[in-house]
């Protein structure tokens, strides 16, 4: 991920320091970047791979950041490790250097608290693969100087990215709003409402999503997807809306991480195992249940000022390639329909997991649209 972000910056014309304290990892990054840039030149995406590569300094010492104006961290998702690294970086850069974290779900405010100049710390969350995915979440911490936000957005635009601003809450926009796509799919599977294949098929064929939830979780990897779910759940004080599943946890414990290990929800060592006959009779029920949960998350994020309506729509279409923005989807359905689905689930389960956002309830009562 770090090498991908560095590539974006270098292609945009910047001098870039790529630091790793693991010499083997640094050499691997250099080799991969050399190969990638050569392929981009062959495809006509860049004019000269050697010129871009000359903008890189591959460093094994953290003091190589001394002249940098912006440092973006992309290391393991462990808060205490990040705090230690940020404190070390700050000692080796100027007083005006901006320190940004690429964390997908950890508190930027907590990371900033480890620094002597927390006003210079913010989140810049890229999506994987960084050179291809357009979205970047710009996350100011509680301590961040507000004057840094607009320049960060402008810089991302110059890098060819689409920035959105998110409040420093667990999961920011995408990893918060998207949780039901995975969690509610697993819930239906565990309850025997539909098979994995049926749920995946419904969301692709009837919902218009690029990948079904089980295929997507296997693609992301359960070491990433489950950990984000668990982190968001814990960070939201164990709100049942974000509760992880034992089904996915057991895959992580077994080392069945998805495509990268050959097995996850599906077994990729046996071709055709994900191509079982599919019953389409439940498609509408499956799509409406999952999409209603997604809409509720987006509406609640809007209600709690996590992001603007425009940025919420942009984040979900650019960050996870949803077929349309969730607020638009709600407007097309009507807030009344979405509320009826959620209230029906709440009446059946009597679980706080299915509580509707007060803003959705207000819009349904007043017949209002979000866009």
Buried (B, 14 or more C-beta within 10 A) or exposed (E): BBBBBBBBBBBBEBEBBBBBEEEEEBEEBBEEBBEBBBEBBEEEEBEEBEEBBEBBEBBEEBEBBEEBEBBBBBBEBEBEEBBEBBBEBBEBBEEEBBBBBBBBBBBBBBBBBBBEBBBBBBBBBBBEEBBEBBBBBBBBBEBBBEEBBEEBBEBBEEBEBBBBBBBBBBBBBBBBBBBBBBBBBBBBBEEEBBBBBBBBBBBBBBBEBEBBBBBBBBEBBBBBBBBBBBBBBBBBEEBEBBBBBEBBBEBBEEEBBBBBBEBBBBBBEEEEEBEEEBEEEBBEBBBBBBBBBBBBBBBBBBEEEBBEBEBBBBBBBBBBBBBEBBBBBBBEBBBEBBBBBBBBBBEEEEEEBBBBBEBBBBBBEEEEEBE
